[in-house]
Amino acid sequence: MVPAIGYGVREENRSILDDPAIDAAEITYEQADDPLRLDRYLGDERDFDVVSVHALELSLACPEPAPRKYLDGIKAVAEENGAQSISDHLGFTRDGDGRVSMGHFQAPPFTRIALDVTSRNVERLMKYYKGYDFYVENIAYLFLFQGEMTESEFIVRLLERTGCGWLLDVTNVYANAVNHGYDGYEFIRGIMPHAPKVQMHLAGGYFDEKAKRYFDSHSFPVHQEVWDLYRFALEQGKSKVEAVFIERDAEFPSEAGWRNEVREARAIAEQVAGVVPSGVRR
């Protein structure tokens, strides 16, 4: 099966969303929650096979749940755009009282207590967003708190406890593999069998020679090493991979650049699935 493939929708790529290579769209809630917007965020020009709403502030590992107003806003955007799924990151963005935003994602300590908290929050959200698939995304991190299990063990237990889907950010796996010296292929191989359903993120980043770190900046084309890891993830996930979204937030490409990258994602997916190419090639 070839998953639905498309972009995280930005103002800069709206003009190419009618490309036949694109049949999926991801809406970042923080961009779509505009009180002056009177129509659907995606407009009425195009229907997609898969639409997902991606949140940034559910703070799944925070002891204090997100405010009800925030939850309601996500549901409203999902409803008016015909979304099938909602997602957010495995981490926290607020202090323990839920008041102060850090402005970035921090991975939780991989402990039993953190697993209990995160599982409880995910289960509550799955109940609140009944009728939508809920996905949890693995994040890139510069450091980890001391834990009792590995990241992959934590994710496996979360998936098994809650039944939520895995939003596999392939670039985040690559970044962590480069920065922390683990095998990204083994990471994916260990988690994939436990995920009931899968979506994927692809993005481009850069290696900072001074910091000796790879940063998932969403500001460059997808690197070949990430394409290779993506192909492997598709081979491991097979029919459970439902959608793939390419993220780009800065240094936007030309129209040809937008179209070529989504075609590459589709060409690889078709090759893995062994289907007759659709004709939307580079």
Secondary structure as GFF3:
##gff-version 3
##sequence-region A 1 282
A	DSSP	beta_strand	4	8	.	.	.	ID=ss1
A	DSSP	three_ten_helix	11	16	.	.	.	ID=ss2
A	DSSP	beta_strand	24	28	.	.	.	ID=ss3
A	DSSP	alpha_helix	29	32	.	.	.	ID=ss4
A	DSSP	beta_strand	50	54	.	.	.	ID=ss5
A	DSSP	alpha_helix	68	80	.	.	.	ID=ss6
A	DSSP	beta_strand	85	89	.	.	.	ID=ss7
A	DSSP	beta_strand	92	94	.	.	.	ID=ss8
A	DSSP	beta_strand	101	106	.	.	.	ID=ss9
A	DSSP	alpha_helix	112	128	.	.	.	ID=ss10
A	DSSP	beta_strand	133	137	.	.	.	ID=ss11
A	DSSP	alpha_helix	151	162	.	.	.	ID=ss12
A	DSSP	beta_strand	165	169	.	.	.	ID=ss13
A	DSSP	alpha_helix	170	180	.	.	.	ID=ss14
A	DSSP	alpha_helix	184	191	.	.	.	ID=ss15
A	DSSP	three_ten_helix	192	194	.	.	.	ID=ss16
A	DSSP	beta_strand	198	202	.	.	.	ID=ss17
A	DSSP	beta_strand	204	208	.	.	.	ID=ss18
A	DSSP	beta_strand	213	220	.	.	.	ID=ss19
A	DSSP	alpha_helix	224	237	.	.	.	ID=ss20
A	DSSP	three_ten_helix	238	240	.	.	.	ID=ss21
A	DSSP	beta_strand	241	246	.	.	.	ID=ss22
A	DSSP	alpha_helix	255	273	.	.	.	ID=ss23
###
